[in-house]
Amino acid sequence: MELRQLRYLMAVVDEASFTRAAEKLFVTQSALSQQIQALEQSVGAVLLDRSRRGVRLTAAGEALHHHALRIVSELEEAMLAIREIDGLQRGELRVGVVQTVNDYLMPALMAAFSERHPHVRLSILELSSDDIEARLEAGDVQIGLGFAPPTSPLIDAEPLFEEHLALIVRDDHPLARQKAVSVRALDDLPMILLSNTFCTRRLWEESARLAAAQPRVVMEVNTVSSILAVVARTGLATVLPRQTCVGQSPEHLVTLDLQSPTPSRQVALLWNRDRYLCSASRAFIDAARAVTGAIDAPSATTA
């Protein structure tokens, strides 16, 4: 049994086709078939069921494929560790970040990291909380910036700071002169919000439910910048993390604390406890601690 043969088996399973797998691997289909046959002879069992409807794993194939995924993943982690021991400090670090945190935190954090580690390519992926945990489990990203506690038992979390949601309105809004607003007072208030696929929206709706308030959602948008632009143009209100407006929002917007209850959550670093934490990941964690240590969410801010 050879590592190359295990990779070939994984490619056939991923593509569900010998033809597409051969193209992906840049080998001929006959060479691929020969290697799979050699692997089957080595283990003494048929691994793939070939039919007109496609290629499927047999019971023996499923068992080998399960272990092959672990073998290849652990070998890649071992090679990464060896390269770092040899002093290689280059490569790419993939980080998954939820959109709201990405908007107000990542510019400063990316600048701090690249200044200290200019040879490491930083790739930031804007993802939902669930997608971040799923990609951490799969090894597609090395570090996540989301919320604690994580839902997956495989994910470790280090809380960085508490994020509070706030009411954001234009400075001519009837509520703009208040220092804080109770959630109950927002009953039937026309609002523009992120869609309910976002944790921010779900956290806000739970707070409104606890306060027996039903704000009137007249618009839904999937980007924070678009929401702020609409608030500035229309005078609608919105609810976003109160750090959102610090230093980057359109003019004439005011951020007001929400009370009774105050929607809040823990922003946290996330990583897969079963995977090797490379030096670039550890450096990013250090940078995140340094940058977020200075975060001081103001109680009422005019942009």
C-alpha positions in Angstrom: 0.0 0.0 0.0 1.3 3.4 -1.0 0.4 6.9 0.1 -0.1 7.8 -3.6 -2.7 5.1 -3.9 -4.6 6.4 -0.9 -4.7 9.8 -2.4 -6.0 8.3 -5.7 -8.7 6.5 -3.8 -9.7 9.8 -2.0 -9.8 11.6 -5.4 -12.1 9.0 -6.9 -14.5 9.3 -3.9 -14.4 13.1 -4.0 -15.2 13.2 -7.7 -17.4 10.1 -7.9 -15.8 9.4 -11.2 -12.6 7.9 -12.5 -12.5 10.3 -15.4 -12.9 13.5 -13.3 -10.5 12.1 -10.6 -7.8 11.4 -13.3 -8.2 15.0 -14.6 -7.8 16.4 -11.1 -4.7 14.3 -10.5 -3.2 15.0 -13.9 -2.8 11.3 -14.7 -4.4 9.1 -17.3 -7.5 7.2 -16.5 -5.8 3.9 -17.1 -2.9 4.7 -14.7 -5.5 5.7 -12.1 -7.4 2.4 -12.6 -4.2 0.4 -12.3 -3.2 2.0 -9.0 -6.7 1.4 -7.5 -6.5 -2.2 -8.6 -3.1 -2.5 -7.1 -4.4 -1.0 -3.8 -7.3 -3.5 -3.9 -4.9 -6.4 -4.3 -2.7 -5.1 -1.5 -5.6 -5.0 1.0 -7.3 -8.1 -0.4 -10.7 -6.6 -0.9 -12.8 -4.7 -3.5 -12.9 -1.1 -2.5 -15.0 0.5 -5.2 -18.3 -0.6 -6.7 -18.2 0.5 -10.4 -21.6 0.7 -12.2 -23.4 2.8 -14.8 -24.8 5.0 -12.0 -21.3 5.9 -10.9 -18.6 4.9 -8.4 -19.4 4.0 -4.8 -17.3 2.7 -1.9 -17.9 -0.8 -0.8 -18.0 -1.6 3.0 -14.2 -2.3 2.8 -13.7 0.8 0.8 -15.5 2.9 3.4 -13.3 1.6 6.2 -10.1 2.3 4.3 -11.3 5.7 3.1 -12.1 6.7 6.7 -8.6 5.9 7.8 -7.0 7.3 4.6 -8.4 10.7 5.4 -6.8 10.7 8.8 -3.5 9.3 7.5 -3.1 12.0 4.8 -4.2 14.8 7.2 -1.8 13.7 9.9 1.0 13.4 7.4 0.4 16.9 6.1 0.5 18.2 9.7 3.7 16.3 10.4 5.4 17.8 7.3 4.2 21.3 8.4 5.7 20.8 11.8 9.0 19.5 10.3 9.2 22.5 8.0 8.8 24.9 10.9 11.4 23.1 12.9 13.7 23.6 10.0 13.0 27.4 10.2 10.5 27.8 7.4 8.3 30.7 8.4 6.5 31.2 5.1 3.2 29.9 3.8 -0.4 30.8 4.2 -2.7 31.2 7.3 -6.4 30.8 6.6 -8.7 32.5 9.1 -12.5 32.3 9.2 -14.3 35.4 10.6 -17.9 36.3 11.1 -19.0 39.4 9.1 -19.7 41.8 12.0 -16.4 41.1 13.6 -14.6 41.3 10.3 -15.9 44.8 9.6 -14.7 46.5 12.8 -11.8 44.3 14.0 -9.9 42.8 11.1 -8.3 45.9 9.5 -6.4 46.6 12.7 -5.6 42.9 13.4 -4.5 42.2 9.8 -2.2 45.3 9.9 -0.7 44.2 13.2 -0.1 40.6 12.0 1.4 41.6 8.7 3.8 44.1 10.3 5.2 41.4 12.6 5.1 38.5 10.0 5.4 40.0 6.5 6.3 36.6 4.9 3.1 34.8 6.0 0.2 35.2 3.5 -3.0 35.9 5.5 -6.2 34.8 3.9 -9.4 36.0 5.6 -12.7 34.2 4.8 -15.9 35.8 5.9 -18.1 33.0 7.1 -21.1 32.2 9.4 -20.4 30.8 12.8 -21.5 27.4 11.8 -19.3 27.5 8.7 -16.3 28.5 10.7 -16.6 25.5 13.0 -17.2 23.2 10.1 -14.2 24.4 8.3 -12.0 24.2 11.4 -13.1 20.6 11.8 -12.3 19.9 8.2 -8.9 21.7 8.3 -9.9 24.3 5.7 -9.1 27.1 8.1 -6.6 27.1 10.9 -8.1 29.8 13.1 -11.6 31.2 13.6 -12.9 34.5 15.0 -16.5 33.9 16.1 -18.4 33.4 19.3 -18.1 31.4 22.5 -19.0 28.8 23.5 -18.6 26.9 20.3 -21.3 24.3 19.4 -18.8 21.6 18.3 -16.9 19.5 21.0 -13.9 19.5 18.7 -13.4 23.3 18.8 -11.5 25.1 21.6 -12.3 28.8 22.3 -10.5 31.6 24.0 -12.8 34.6 24.7 -11.3 37.9 23.7 -13.9 40.5 24.7 -17.7 40.9 25.3 -19.5 42.4 22.3 -22.7 44.4 23.0 -25.4 45.1 20.4 -26.5 48.6 20.1 -29.2 50.7 18.4 -27.8 52.8 15.5 -29.9 55.7 14.2 -29.4 58.9 12.3 -28.8 62.0 14.4 -32.2 63.4 13.6 -34.1 60.3 14.7 -36.5 60.8 17.6 -34.4 58.5 19.9 -31.0 60.0 18.9 -30.7 62.3 22.0 -31.2 59.5 24.5 -28.1 58.0 26.1 -29.7 54.5 26.3 -32.9 52.9 25.1 -34.8 50.0 26.6 -35.5 47.1 24.2 -39.2 47.4 25.1 -39.3 51.0 23.8 -38.5 49.7 20.3 -41.8 47.9 19.9 -43.2 48.5 16.3 -40.1 50.6 15.4 -39.3 50.4 11.7 -35.9 48.8 11.3 -33.4 47.4 8.8 -31.6 44.3 10.0 -29.2 41.6 8.9 -31.0 38.5 7.7 -31.9 35.7 10.3 -29.0 33.6 9.0 -26.7 35.9 11.1 -26.1 35.3 14.8 -26.5 39.0 15.3 -30.1 38.9 14.1 -30.9 35.9 16.2 -29.4 37.4 19.3 -31.4 40.6 18.8 -34.6 38.8 18.2 -34.2 36.8 21.4 -33.6 40.0 23.4 -36.7 41.5 21.8 -38.7 38.4 22.7 -37.6 38.6 26.3 -38.6 42.3 26.4 -42.0 41.6 24.8 -41.1 43.9 21.9 -41.8 43.4 18.2 -39.9 45.9 16.1 -41.2 46.2 12.5 -38.5 44.8 10.1 -39.0 46.7 6.8 -35.7 45.7 5.1 -33.1 42.9 5.4 -29.6 43.2 4.0 -26.6 40.8 4.2 -23.8 43.4 4.6 -23.1 45.7 7.4 -21.8 48.5 5.2 -25.1 48.5 3.2 -27.2 48.7 6.3 -25.3 51.7 7.6 -25.6 53.4 4.3 -29.4 52.8 4.3 -29.7 54.0 7.8 -27.9 57.2 6.8 -30.2 57.8 3.8 -33.6 56.7 5.1 -33.5 57.3 8.8 -34.4 53.7 9.6 -32.9 52.2 12.8 -30.8 49.1 13.0 -29.1 46.9 15.6 -25.5 46.0 15.2 -22.4 45.5 17.5 -21.7 48.9 19.0 -18.1 48.8 17.8 -19.4 48.9 14.2 -19.6 52.7 14.0 -16.3 53.5 15.7 -14.2 55.4 13.1 -15.8 53.9 10.0 -19.5 54.6 9.7 -21.2 57.2 7.4 -21.7 60.7 8.9 -24.6 61.6 11.2 -25.1 58.2 12.8 -25.5 57.8 16.5 -24.9 54.6 18.6 -27.1 54.1 21.6 -26.9 51.4 24.3 -29.7 48.9 24.6 -31.0 48.0 28.0 -33.4 45.5 29.7 -31.9 43.3 28.4 -28.6 44.3 26.8 -27.9 41.8 23.9 -24.3 40.6 24.3 -22.0 37.7 23.5 -18.4 36.7 23.8 -16.2 37.2 20.7 -13.6 34.4 20.8 -10.7 32.8 19.0 -11.5 29.3 17.8 -9.3 26.4 16.7 -9.5 22.6 16.3 -8.2 21.0 19.4 -7.2 17.8 17.5 -5.1 19.6 14.9 -1.6 20.9 15.1 -1.5 24.6 15.9 1.3 26.0 13.7 3.5 28.9 14.5 1.6 31.2 12.2 -1.6 30.3 14.1 0.0 31.0 17.4 1.4 34.3 16.1 -2.1 35.3 14.9 -3.5 34.4 18.4 -0.9 36.6 20.0 -1.7 39.5 17.7 -5.5 39.1 18.3 -4.9 39.2 22.1 -2.8 42.4 21.7 -5.3 44.2 19.4 -8.4 43.3 21.3 -6.9 44.0 24.7 -7.3 47.7 23.8 -11.0 47.5 22.8 -13.2 49.8 24.9 -16.8 49.8 23.6 -18.2 53.3 24.2 -21.7 53.7 25.7 -23.0 56.3 23.2 -21.0 57.4 20.2 -21.7 59.8 17.4 -19.9 58.9 14.2 
